[in-house]
Amino acid sequence: MQDLKTGHLIGASPRAQFFGQLIGSLVSIVVTSTAYSLYMRAYTIPGPSFPAPSAFVWLSLARLLRKTLHHAYPIYYLIYSCCDRRRSASRE
């Protein structure tokens, strides 16, 4: 809502703001994907040059879930979404 309010203050139409955000989002997909591909060619993540401890944690979690829950993905997603909703509701 804040971006529409700012756009209104400078006289931009909501339609122009929407298309600006849409174009920015699409361009950012191409730019970040390309940058990530180039970065992965130069470094292994996580690796000795770039340890990235948080990336290692998420990589380990992804590998664990892929190996142990590959047959139960729909059930896992349902359980995770319910737990996540409860956690986000308790924060409010």
MOFENSUL-V352116 format. One record per pair of residues at least 24 apart in sequence whose C-alpha atoms are under 6 Angstrom apart, sorted by the first residue. I is the first residue (numbers start at 1). J is the second residue. Records with the same first field share a line. If there is no record, write none. Layout:
I = J ; J
//
This chain:
none
//
